[in-house]
Amino acid sequence: MASTLIRGADGKYVLLAADVGYANTSWESMLTPGICTNRNFAIQSLGWVREMAHSSANLETLANHDTKTDQHVITIPL
């Protein structure tokens, strides 16, 4: 499982959860992907994303496969 963390100069960040989950409900409900090579690692990844998503430094956490996410611009201070 992989994610990308983009941190601004003020310490706030955007997390692109990539293949950790299909939608925000994946880490909110700890739902692993249907097919994974190691379910324990998948659960650890979901837990990490969930923790990061609830941090006060988090601007937004996006699931790359979430069809409910509309295209938008996120501005992060350099």
PyMOL Python script that loads the backbone (N, CA, C, O; Angstrom):
from pymol import cmd

cmd.read_pdbstr("""\
ATOM      1  N   MET A   1       0.834  -1.168   0.000  1.00  0.00           N
ATOM      2  CA  MET A   1       0.000   0.000   0.000  1.00  0.00           C
ATOM      3  C   MET A   1       0.883   1.236   0.000  1.00  0.00           C
ATOM      4  O   MET A   1       1.927   1.268   0.651  1.00  0.00           O
ATOM      5  N   ALA A   2       0.454   2.250  -0.735  1.00  0.00           N
ATOM      6  CA  ALA A   2       1.251   3.473  -0.831  1.00  0.00           C
ATOM      7  C   ALA A   2       0.349   4.691  -0.730  1.00  0.00           C
ATOM      8  O   ALA A   2      -0.811   4.653  -1.141  1.00  0.00           O
ATOM      9  N   SER A   3       0.887   5.764  -0.183  1.00  0.00           N
ATOM     10  CA  SER A   3       0.213   7.051  -0.097  1.00  0.00           C
ATOM     11  C   SER A   3       1.238   8.135  -0.369  1.00  0.00           C
ATOM     12  O   SER A   3       2.444   7.901  -0.300  1.00  0.00           O
ATOM     13  N   THR A   4       0.736   9.338  -0.684  1.00  0.00           N
ATOM     14  CA  THR A   4       1.610  10.491  -0.900  1.00  0.00           C
ATOM     15  C   THR A   4       1.182  11.591   0.044  1.00  0.00           C
ATOM     16  O   THR A   4       0.006  11.949   0.103  1.00  0.00           O
ATOM     17  N   LEU A   5       2.150  12.134   0.791  1.00  0.00           N
ATOM     18  CA  LEU A   5       1.907  13.219   1.733  1.00  0.00           C
ATOM     19  C   LEU A   5       2.566  14.476   1.186  1.00  0.00           C
ATOM     20  O   LEU A   5       3.771  14.493   0.937  1.00  0.00           O
ATOM     21  N   ILE A   6       1.774  15.529   0.999  1.00  0.00           N
ATOM     22  CA  ILE A   6       2.292  16.797   0.496  1.00  0.00           C
ATOM     23  C   ILE A   6       2.146  17.809   1.623  1.00  0.00           C
ATOM     24  O   ILE A   6       1.036  18.181   2.003  1.00  0.00           O
ATOM     25  N   ARG A   7       3.297  18.253   2.158  1.00  0.00           N
ATOM     26  CA  ARG A   7       3.295  19.135   3.323  1.00  0.00           C
ATOM     27  C   ARG A   7       3.708  20.543   2.912  1.00  0.00           C
ATOM     28  O   ARG A   7       4.690  20.723   2.191  1.00  0.00           O
ATOM     29  N   GLY A   8       2.954  21.542   3.373  1.00  0.00           N
ATOM     30  CA  GLY A   8       3.259  22.934   3.095  1.00  0.00           C
ATOM     31  C   GLY A   8       4.225  23.500   4.113  1.00  0.00           C
ATOM     32  O   GLY A   8       4.588  22.842   5.088  1.00  0.00           O
ATOM     33  N   ALA A   9       4.639  24.748   3.866  1.00  0.00           N
ATOM     34  CA  ALA A   9       5.600  25.420   4.739  1.00  0.00           C
ATOM     35  C   ALA A   9       5.058  25.608   6.150  1.00  0.00           C
ATOM     36  O   ALA A   9       5.829  25.705   7.104  1.00  0.00           O
ATOM     37  N   ASP A  10       3.732  25.661   6.288  1.00  0.00           N
ATOM     38  CA  ASP A  10       3.122  25.856   7.601  1.00  0.00           C
ATOM     39  C   ASP A  10       2.902  24.545   8.358  1.00  0.00           C
ATOM     40  O   ASP A  10       2.346  24.547   9.456  1.00  0.00           O
ATOM     41  N   GLY A  11       3.341  23.415   7.768  1.00  0.00           N
ATOM     42  CA  GLY A  11       3.208  22.117   8.419  1.00  0.00           C
ATOM     43  C   GLY A  11       1.904  21.402   8.104  1.00  0.00           C
ATOM     44  O   GLY A  11       1.760  20.220   8.416  1.00  0.00           O
ATOM     45  N   LYS A  12       0.959  22.092   7.497  1.00  0.00           N
ATOM     46  CA  LYS A  12      -0.302  21.443   7.123  1.00  0.00           C
ATOM     47  C   LYS A  12      -0.074  20.613   5.861  1.00  0.00           C
ATOM     48  O   LYS A  12       0.825  20.903   5.072  1.00  0.00           O
ATOM     49  N   TYR A  13      -0.891  19.586   5.679  1.00  0.00           N
ATOM     50  CA  TYR A  13      -0.649  18.666   4.575  1.00  0.00           C
ATOM     51  C   TYR A  13      -1.918  18.163   3.932  1.00  0.00           C
ATOM     52  O   TYR A  13      -3.010  18.253   4.493  1.00  0.00           O
ATOM     53  N   VAL A  14      -1.739  17.628   2.728  1.00  0.00           N
ATOM     54  CA  VAL A  14      -2.770  16.905   1.987  1.00  0.00           C
ATOM     55  C   VAL A  14      -2.251  15.485   1.834  1.00  0.00           C
ATOM     56  O   VAL A  14      -1.081  15.275   1.512  1.00  0.00           O
ATOM     57  N   LEU A  15      -3.110  14.525   2.063  1.00  0.00           N
ATOM     58  CA  LEU A  15      -2.730  13.119   1.948  1.00  0.00           C
ATOM     59  C   LEU A  15      -3.509  12.485   0.807  1.00  0.00           C
ATOM     60  O   LEU A  15      -4.740  12.467   0.813  1.00  0.00           O
ATOM     61  N   LEU A  16      -2.773  11.962  -0.178  1.00  0.00           N
ATOM     62  CA  LEU A  16      -3.373  11.207  -1.274  1.00  0.00           C
ATOM     63  C   LEU A  16      -3.240   9.731  -0.910  1.00  0.00           C
ATOM     64  O   LEU A  16      -2.144   9.173  -0.946  1.00  0.00           O
ATOM     65  N   ALA A  17      -4.332   9.119  -0.570  1.00  0.00           N
ATOM     66  CA  ALA A  17      -4.302   7.773  -0.006  1.00  0.00           C
ATOM     67  C   ALA A  17      -4.061   6.675  -1.044  1.00  0.00           C
ATOM     68  O   ALA A  17      -3.933   5.506  -0.681  1.00  0.00           O
ATOM     69  N   ALA A  18      -4.000   7.025  -2.303  1.00  0.00           N
ATOM     70  CA  ALA A  18      -3.665   6.108  -3.401  1.00  0.00           C
ATOM     71  C   ALA A  18      -4.407   4.784  -3.292  1.00  0.00           C
ATOM     72  O   ALA A  18      -5.638   4.770  -3.325  1.00  0.00           O
ATOM     73  N   ASP A  19      -3.703   3.688  -3.165  1.00  0.00           N
ATOM     74  CA  ASP A  19      -4.339   2.371  -3.173  1.00  0.00           C
ATOM     75  C   ASP A  19      -4.632   1.824  -1.781  1.00  0.00           C
ATOM     76  O   ASP A  19      -4.920   0.636  -1.639  1.00  0.00           O
ATOM     77  N   VAL A  20      -4.564   2.658  -0.761  1.00  0.00           N
ATOM     78  CA  VAL A  20      -4.861   2.194   0.607  1.00  0.00           C
ATOM     79  C   VAL A  20      -6.354   1.884   0.755  1.00  0.00           C
ATOM     80  O   VAL A  20      -6.738   0.957   1.468  1.00  0.00           O
ATOM     81  N   GLY A  21      -7.179   2.668   0.074  1.00  0.00           N
ATOM     82  CA  GLY A  21      -8.629   2.438   0.138  1.00  0.00           C
ATOM     83  C   GLY A  21      -9.308   3.022  -1.086  1.00  0.00           C
ATOM     84  O   GLY A  21      -8.751   3.879  -1.772  1.00  0.00           O
ATOM     85  N   TYR A  22     -10.511   2.551  -1.352  1.00  0.00           N
ATOM     86  CA  TYR A  22     -11.252   3.007  -2.523  1.00  0.00           C
ATOM     87  C   TYR A  22     -11.954   4.336  -2.282  1.00  0.00           C
ATOM     88  O   TYR A  22     -12.179   5.102  -3.219  1.00  0.00           O
ATOM     89  N   ALA A  23     -12.302   4.613  -1.024  1.00  0.00           N
ATOM     90  CA  ALA A  23     -13.029   5.835  -0.664  1.00  0.00           C
ATOM     91  C   ALA A  23     -12.739   6.148   0.795  1.00  0.00           C
ATOM     92  O   ALA A  23     -12.155   5.334   1.511  1.00  0.00           O
ATOM     93  N   ASN A  24     -13.154   7.339   1.232  1.00  0.00           N
ATOM     94  CA  ASN A  24     -12.934   7.721   2.627  1.00  0.00           C
ATOM     95  C   ASN A  24     -13.529   6.717   3.606  1.00  0.00           C
ATOM     96  O   ASN A  24     -13.003   6.533   4.703  1.00  0.00           O
ATOM     97  N   THR A  25     -14.608   6.077   3.220  1.00  0.00           N
ATOM     98  CA  THR A  25     -15.214   5.083   4.108  1.00  0.00           C
ATOM     99  C   THR A  25     -14.286   3.892   4.346  1.00  0.00           C
ATOM    100  O   THR A  25     -14.445   3.168   5.329  1.00  0.00           O
ATOM    101  N   SER A  26     -13.319   3.688   3.453  1.00  0.00           N
ATOM    102  CA  SER A  26     -12.380   2.574   3.632  1.00  0.00           C
ATOM    103  C   SER A  26     -11.623   2.710   4.944  1.00  0.00           C
ATOM    104  O   SER A  26     -11.573   1.760   5.724  1.00  0.00           O
ATOM    105  N   TRP A  27     -11.025   3.893   5.205  1.00  0.00           N
ATOM    106  CA  TRP A  27     -10.273   4.044   6.456  1.00  0.00           C
ATOM    107  C   TRP A  27     -11.151   4.433   7.623  1.00  0.00           C
ATOM    108  O   TRP A  27     -10.789   4.177   8.771  1.00  0.00           O
ATOM    109  N   GLU A  28     -12.309   5.049   7.363  1.00  0.00           N
ATOM    110  CA  GLU A  28     -13.205   5.378   8.472  1.00  0.00           C
ATOM    111  C   GLU A  28     -13.828   4.101   9.053  1.00  0.00           C
ATOM    112  O   GLU A  28     -14.052   4.003  10.259  1.00  0.00           O
ATOM    113  N   SER A  29     -14.101   3.137   8.186  1.00  0.00           N
ATOM    114  CA  SER A  29     -14.706   1.868   8.629  1.00  0.00           C
ATOM    115  C   SER A  29     -13.720   0.708   8.632  1.00  0.00           C
ATOM    116  O   SER A  29     -14.094  -0.433   8.904  1.00  0.00           O
ATOM    117  N   MET A  30     -12.447   1.005   8.327  1.00  0.00           N
ATOM    118  CA  MET A  30     -11.381  -0.008   8.286  1.00  0.00           C
ATOM    119  C   MET A  30     -11.727  -1.157   7.337  1.00  0.00           C
ATOM    120  O   MET A  30     -11.627  -2.330   7.697  1.00  0.00           O
ATOM    121  N   LEU A  31     -12.136  -0.796   6.118  1.00  0.00           N
ATOM    122  CA  LEU A  31     -12.486  -1.775   5.090  1.00  0.00           C
ATOM    123  C   LEU A  31     -11.292  -1.996   4.168  1.00  0.00           C
ATOM    124  O   LEU A  31     -10.903  -1.091   3.429  1.00  0.00           O
ATOM    125  N   THR A  32     -10.719  -3.170   4.204  1.00  0.00           N
ATOM    126  CA  THR A  32      -9.579  -3.481   3.354  1.00  0.00           C
ATOM    127  C   THR A  32     -10.051  -3.738   1.923  1.00  0.00           C
ATOM    128  O   THR A  32     -11.209  -4.097   1.708  1.00  0.00           O
ATOM    129  N   PRO A  33      -9.157  -3.557   0.939  1.00  0.00           N
ATOM    130  CA  PRO A  33      -9.520  -3.888  -0.439  1.00  0.00           C
ATOM    131  C   PRO A  33      -9.912  -5.366  -0.549  1.00  0.00           C
ATOM    132  O   PRO A  33      -9.467  -6.194   0.245  1.00  0.00           O
ATOM    133  N   GLY A  34     -10.740  -5.681  -1.531  1.00  0.00           N
ATOM    134  CA  GLY A  34     -11.193  -7.059  -1.702  1.00  0.00           C
ATOM    135  C   GLY A  34     -10.048  -8.028  -1.933  1.00  0.00           C
ATOM    136  O   GLY A  34     -10.063  -9.152  -1.430  1.00  0.00           O
ATOM    137  N   ILE A  35      -9.065  -7.596  -2.687  1.00  0.00           N
ATOM    138  CA  ILE A  35      -7.898  -8.433  -2.968  1.00  0.00           C
ATOM    139  C   ILE A  35      -6.674  -7.734  -2.404  1.00  0.00           C
ATOM    140  O   ILE A  35      -6.372  -6.604  -2.788  1.00  0.00           O
ATOM    141  N   CYS A  36      -5.972  -8.390  -1.504  1.00  0.00           N
ATOM    142  CA  CYS A  36      -4.711  -7.846  -0.996  1.00  0.00           C
ATOM    143  C   CYS A  36      -3.800  -9.005  -0.610  1.00  0.00           C
ATOM    144  O   CYS A  36      -4.258 -10.076  -0.214  1.00  0.00           O
ATOM    145  N   THR A  37      -2.518  -8.765  -0.736  1.00  0.00           N
ATOM    146  CA  THR A  37      -1.546  -9.826  -0.473  1.00  0.00           C
ATOM    147  C   THR A  37      -1.324 -10.055   1.016  1.00  0.00           C
ATOM    148  O   THR A  37      -0.938 -11.151   1.423  1.00  0.00           O
ATOM    149  N   ASN A  38      -1.564  -9.028   1.834  1.00  0.00           N
ATOM    150  CA  ASN A  38      -1.373  -9.173   3.269  1.00  0.00           C
ATOM    151  C   ASN A  38      -2.408  -8.301   3.988  1.00  0.00           C
ATOM    152  O   ASN A  38      -2.236  -7.086   4.086  1.00  0.00           O
ATOM    153  N   ARG A  39      -3.454  -8.907   4.479  1.00  0.00           N
ATOM    154  CA  ARG A  39      -4.558  -8.179   5.112  1.00  0.00           C
ATOM    155  C   ARG A  39      -4.084  -7.418   6.354  1.00  0.00           C
ATOM    156  O   ARG A  39      -4.587  -6.328   6.630  1.00  0.00           O
ATOM    157  N   ASN A  40      -3.133  -7.967   7.103  1.00  0.00           N
ATOM    158  CA  ASN A  40      -2.630  -7.274   8.291  1.00  0.00           C
ATOM    159  C   ASN A  40      -1.940  -5.969   7.921  1.00  0.00           C
ATOM    160  O   ASN A  40      -2.137  -4.952   8.586  1.00  0.00           O
ATOM    161  N   PHE A  41      -1.126  -5.989   6.856  1.00  0.00           N
ATOM    162  CA  PHE A  41      -0.483  -4.758   6.390  1.00  0.00           C
ATOM    163  C   PHE A  41      -1.520  -3.765   5.875  1.00  0.00           C
ATOM    164  O   PHE A  41      -1.374  -2.558   6.070  1.00  0.00           O
ATOM    165  N   ALA A  42      -2.564  -4.264   5.221  1.00  0.00           N
ATOM    166  CA  ALA A  42      -3.630  -3.403   4.716  1.00  0.00           C
ATOM    167  C   ALA A  42      -4.331  -2.701   5.874  1.00  0.00           C
ATOM    168  O   ALA A  42      -4.637  -1.512   5.785  1.00  0.00           O
ATOM    169  N   ILE A  43      -4.586  -3.427   6.958  1.00  0.00           N
ATOM    170  CA  ILE A  43      -5.223  -2.843   8.137  1.00  0.00           C
ATOM    171  C   ILE A  43      -4.313  -1.795   8.776  1.00  0.00           C
ATOM    172  O   ILE A  43      -4.787  -0.743   9.205  1.00  0.00           O
ATOM    173  N   GLN A  44      -3.018  -2.074   8.841  1.00  0.00           N
ATOM    174  CA  GLN A  44      -2.070  -1.088   9.377  1.00  0.00           C
ATOM    175  C   GLN A  44      -2.062   0.179   8.524  1.00  0.00           C
ATOM    176  O   GLN A  44      -2.027   1.288   9.055  1.00  0.00           O
ATOM    177  N   SER A  45      -2.095   0.014   7.213  1.00  0.00           N
ATOM    178  CA  SER A  45      -2.111   1.169   6.308  1.00  0.00           C
ATOM    179  C   SER A  45      -3.378   1.984   6.486  1.00  0.00           C
ATOM    180  O   SER A  45      -3.326   3.213   6.529  1.00  0.00           O
ATOM    181  N   LEU A  46      -4.510   1.313   6.589  1.00  0.00           N
ATOM    182  CA  LEU A  46      -5.773   2.017   6.817  1.00  0.00           C
ATOM    183  C   LEU A  46      -5.748   2.783   8.138  1.00  0.00           C
ATOM    184  O   LEU A  46      -6.229   3.914   8.214  1.00  0.00           O
ATOM    185  N   GLY A  47      -5.195   2.174   9.161  1.00  0.00           N
ATOM    186  CA  GLY A  47      -5.096   2.832  10.467  1.00  0.00           C
ATOM    187  C   GLY A  47      -4.234   4.074  10.416  1.00  0.00           C
ATOM    188  O   GLY A  47      -4.559   5.088  11.034  1.00  0.00           O
ATOM    189  N   TRP A  48      -3.122   3.997   9.672  1.00  0.00           N
ATOM    190  CA  TRP A  48      -2.237   5.153   9.538  1.00  0.00           C
ATOM    191  C   TRP A  48      -2.943   6.286   8.804  1.00  0.00           C
ATOM    192  O   TRP A  48      -2.875   7.438   9.231  1.00  0.00           O
ATOM    193  N   VAL A  49      -3.628   5.964   7.691  1.00  0.00           N
ATOM    194  CA  VAL A  49      -4.350   6.988   6.943  1.00  0.00           C
ATOM    195  C   VAL A  49      -5.447   7.592   7.815  1.00  0.00           C
ATOM    196  O   VAL A  49      -5.638   8.808   7.813  1.00  0.00           O
ATOM    197  N   ARG A  50      -6.149   6.776   8.540  1.00  0.00           N
ATOM    198  CA  ARG A  50      -7.212   7.270   9.429  1.00  0.00           C
ATOM    199  C   ARG A  50      -6.656   8.238  10.473  1.00  0.00           C
ATOM    200  O   ARG A  50      -7.244   9.289  10.728  1.00  0.00           O
ATOM    201  N   GLU A  51      -5.537   7.883  11.067  1.00  0.00           N
ATOM    202  CA  GLU A  51      -4.893   8.747  12.060  1.00  0.00           C
ATOM    203  C   GLU A  51      -4.472  10.068  11.428  1.00  0.00           C
ATOM    204  O   GLU A  51      -4.705  11.134  11.997  1.00  0.00           O
ATOM    205  N   MET A  52      -3.858  10.002  10.263  1.00  0.00           N
ATOM    206  CA  MET A  52      -3.409  11.210   9.572  1.00  0.00           C
ATOM    207  C   MET A  52      -4.599  12.069   9.132  1.00  0.00           C
ATOM    208  O   MET A  52      -4.524  13.297   9.175  1.00  0.00           O
ATOM    209  N   ALA A  53      -5.687  11.434   8.714  1.00  0.00           N
ATOM    210  CA  ALA A  53      -6.870  12.154   8.251  1.00  0.00           C
ATOM    211  C   ALA A  53      -7.524  12.948   9.379  1.00  0.00           C
ATOM    212  O   ALA A  53      -8.149  13.978   9.129  1.00  0.00           O
ATOM    213  N   HIS A  54      -7.385  12.479  10.610  1.00  0.00           N
ATOM    214  CA  HIS A  54      -8.013  13.151  11.753  1.00  0.00           C
ATOM    215  C   HIS A  54      -7.087  14.144  12.453  1.00  0.00           C
ATOM    216  O   HIS A  54      -7.473  14.755  13.449  1.00  0.00           O
ATOM    217  N   SER A  55      -5.881  14.306  11.943  1.00  0.00           N
ATOM    218  CA  SER A  55      -4.929  15.240  12.528  1.00  0.00           C
ATOM    219  C   SER A  55      -5.365  16.685  12.256  1.00  0.00           C
ATOM    220  O   SER A  55      -5.951  16.974  11.212  1.00  0.00           O
ATOM    221  N   SER A  56      -5.080  17.576  13.188  1.00  0.00           N
ATOM    222  CA  SER A  56      -5.415  18.992  12.994  1.00  0.00           C
ATOM    223  C   SER A  56      -4.574  19.617  11.881  1.00  0.00           C
ATOM    224  O   SER A  56      -4.951  20.660  11.348  1.00  0.00           O
ATOM    225  N   ALA A  57      -3.460  19.014  11.521  1.00  0.00           N
ATOM    226  CA  ALA A  57      -2.610  19.522  10.443  1.00  0.00           C
ATOM    227  C   ALA A  57      -3.102  19.097   9.057  1.00  0.00           C
ATOM    228  O   ALA A  57      -2.593  19.575   8.043  1.00  0.00           O
ATOM    229  N   ASN A  58      -4.080  18.212   9.014  1.00  0.00           N
ATOM    230  CA  ASN A  58      -4.576  17.687   7.748  1.00  0.00           C
ATOM    231  C   ASN A  58      -5.544  18.667   7.087  1.00  0.00           C
ATOM    232  O   ASN A  58      -6.547  19.057   7.684  1.00  0.00           O
ATOM    233  N   LEU A  59      -5.238  19.057   5.863  1.00  0.00           N
ATOM    234  CA  LEU A  59      -6.152  19.899   5.090  1.00  0.00           C
ATOM    235  C   LEU A  59      -7.207  19.049   4.402  1.00  0.00           C
ATOM    236  O   LEU A  59      -8.388  19.397   4.366  1.00  0.00           O
ATOM    237  N   GLU A  60      -6.753  17.926   3.857  1.00  0.00           N
ATOM    238  CA  GLU A  60      -7.669  17.042   3.141  1.00  0.00           C
ATOM    239  C   GLU A  60      -6.991  15.698   2.909  1.00  0.00           C
ATOM    240  O   GLU A  60      -5.787  15.626   2.663  1.00  0.00           O
ATOM    241  N   THR A  61      -7.780  14.645   2.991  1.00  0.00           N
ATOM    242  CA  THR A  61      -7.308  13.309   2.650  1.00  0.00           C
ATOM    243  C   THR A  61      -8.191  12.803   1.526  1.00  0.00           C
ATOM    244  O   THR A  61      -9.417  12.811   1.632  1.00  0.00           O
ATOM    245  N   LEU A  62      -7.562  12.364   0.451  1.00  0.00           N
ATOM    246  CA  LEU A  62      -8.301  11.951  -0.733  1.00  0.00           C
ATOM    247  C   LEU A  62      -8.000  10.493  -1.082  1.00  0.00           C
ATOM    248  O   LEU A  62      -6.847  10.061  -1.097  1.00  0.00           O
ATOM    249  N   ALA A  63      -9.056   9.763  -1.357  1.00  0.00           N
ATOM    250  CA  ALA A  63      -8.919   8.406  -1.873  1.00  0.00           C
ATOM    251  C   ALA A  63      -8.912   8.514  -3.395  1.00  0.00           C
ATOM    252  O   ALA A  63      -9.853   9.052  -3.980  1.00  0.00           O
ATOM    253  N   ASN A  64      -7.888   8.023  -4.028  1.00  0.00           N
ATOM    254  CA  ASN A  64      -7.724   8.202  -5.466  1.00  0.00           C
ATOM    255  C   ASN A  64      -8.816   7.547  -6.300  1.00  0.00           C
ATOM    256  O   ASN A  64      -9.030   7.939  -7.447  1.00  0.00           O
ATOM    257  N   HIS A  65      -9.509   6.562  -5.749  1.00  0.00           N
ATOM    258  CA  HIS A  65     -10.532   5.849  -6.511  1.00  0.00           C
ATOM    259  C   HIS A  65     -11.945   6.267  -6.130  1.00  0.00           C
ATOM    260  O   HIS A  65     -12.909   5.659  -6.595  1.00  0.00           O
ATOM    261  N   ASP A  66     -12.088   7.293  -5.293  1.00  0.00           N
ATOM    262  CA  ASP A  66     -13.404   7.708  -4.803  1.00  0.00           C
ATOM    263  C   ASP A  66     -14.148   8.469  -5.897  1.00  0.00           C
ATOM    264  O   ASP A  66     -13.746   9.567  -6.279  1.00  0.00           O
ATOM    265  N   THR A  67     -15.218   7.889  -6.391  1.00  0.00           N
ATOM    266  CA  THR A  67     -16.003   8.520  -7.461  1.00  0.00           C
ATOM    267  C   THR A  67     -16.790   9.726  -6.961  1.00  0.00           C
ATOM    268  O   THR A  67     -17.314  10.493  -7.768  1.00  0.00           O
ATOM    269  N   LYS A  68     -16.881   9.906  -5.654  1.00  0.00           N
ATOM    270  CA  LYS A  68     -17.617  11.041  -5.084  1.00  0.00           C
ATOM    271  C   LYS A  68     -16.733  12.276  -4.913  1.00  0.00           C
ATOM    272  O   LYS A  68     -17.220  13.327  -4.496  1.00  0.00           O
ATOM    273  N   THR A  69     -15.444  12.165  -5.231  1.00  0.00           N
ATOM    274  CA  THR A  69     -14.540  13.310  -5.117  1.00  0.00           C
ATOM    275  C   THR A  69     -14.559  14.086  -6.424  1.00  0.00           C
ATOM    276  O   THR A  69     -14.226  13.557  -7.484  1.00  0.00           O
ATOM    277  N   ASP A  70     -14.955  15.347  -6.328  1.00  0.00           N
ATOM    278  CA  ASP A  70     -14.973  16.217  -7.506  1.00  0.00           C
ATOM    279  C   ASP A  70     -13.611  16.855  -7.700  1.00  0.00           C
ATOM    280  O   ASP A  70     -12.859  17.042  -6.744  1.00  0.00           O
ATOM    281  N   GLN A  71     -13.302  17.183  -8.930  1.00  0.00           N
ATOM    282  CA  GLN A  71     -12.054  17.861  -9.248  1.00  0.00           C
ATOM    283  C   GLN A  71     -12.054  19.225  -8.565  1.00  0.00           C
ATOM    284  O   GLN A  71     -13.041  19.959  -8.627  1.00  0.00           O
ATOM    285  N   HIS A  72     -10.941  19.558  -7.913  1.00  0.00           N
ATOM    286  CA  HIS A  72     -10.817  20.853  -7.253  1.00  0.00           C
ATOM    287  C   HIS A  72      -9.346  21.195  -7.031  1.00  0.00           C
ATOM    288  O   HIS A  72      -8.467  20.347  -7.183  1.00  0.00           O
ATOM    289  N   VAL A  73      -9.099  22.445  -6.671  1.00  0.00           N
ATOM    290  CA  VAL A  73      -7.737  22.926  -6.438  1.00  0.00           C
ATOM    291  C   VAL A  73      -7.506  23.029  -4.943  1.00  0.00           C
ATOM    292  O   VAL A  73      -8.360  23.518  -4.203  1.00  0.00           O
ATOM    293  N   ILE A  74      -6.351  22.565  -4.506  1.00  0.00           N
ATOM    294  CA  ILE A  74      -5.938  22.663  -3.107  1.00  0.00           C
ATOM    295  C   ILE A  74      -4.687  23.526  -3.093  1.00  0.00           C
ATOM    296  O   ILE A  74      -3.705  23.219  -3.770  1.00  0.00           O
ATOM    297  N   THR A  75      -4.723  24.599  -2.324  1.00  0.00           N
ATOM    298  CA  THR A  75      -3.573  25.494  -2.247  1.00  0.00           C
ATOM    299  C   THR A  75      -2.833  25.255  -0.938  1.00  0.00           C
ATOM    300  O   THR A  75      -3.414  25.300   0.146  1.00  0.00           O
ATOM    301  N   ILE A  76      -1.534  24.999  -1.068  1.00  0.00           N
ATOM    302  CA  ILE A  76      -0.674  24.734   0.095  1.00  0.00           C
ATOM    303  C   ILE A  76       0.437  25.775   0.082  1.00  0.00           C
ATOM    304  O   ILE A  76       1.089  25.951  -0.947  1.00  0.00           O
ATOM    305  N   PRO A  77       0.676  26.478   1.204  1.00  0.00           N
ATOM    306  CA  PRO A  77       1.735  27.485   1.226  1.00  0.00           C
ATOM    307  C   PRO A  77       3.110  26.861   1.001  1.00  0.00           C
ATOM    308  O   PRO A  77       3.430  25.806   1.549  1.00  0.00           O
ATOM    309  N   LEU A  78       3.907  27.535   0.188  1.00  0.00           N
ATOM    310  CA  LEU A  78       5.262  27.059  -0.101  1.00  0.00           C
ATOM    311  C   LEU A  78       6.224  27.487   0.965  1.00  0.00           C
ATOM    312  O   LEU A  78       7.412  27.175   0.887  1.00  0.00           O
TER     313      LEU A  78
END
""", "prot")
cmd.dss("prot")
cmd.show_as("cartoon", "prot")
cmd.util.cbc("prot")
cmd.orient("prot")
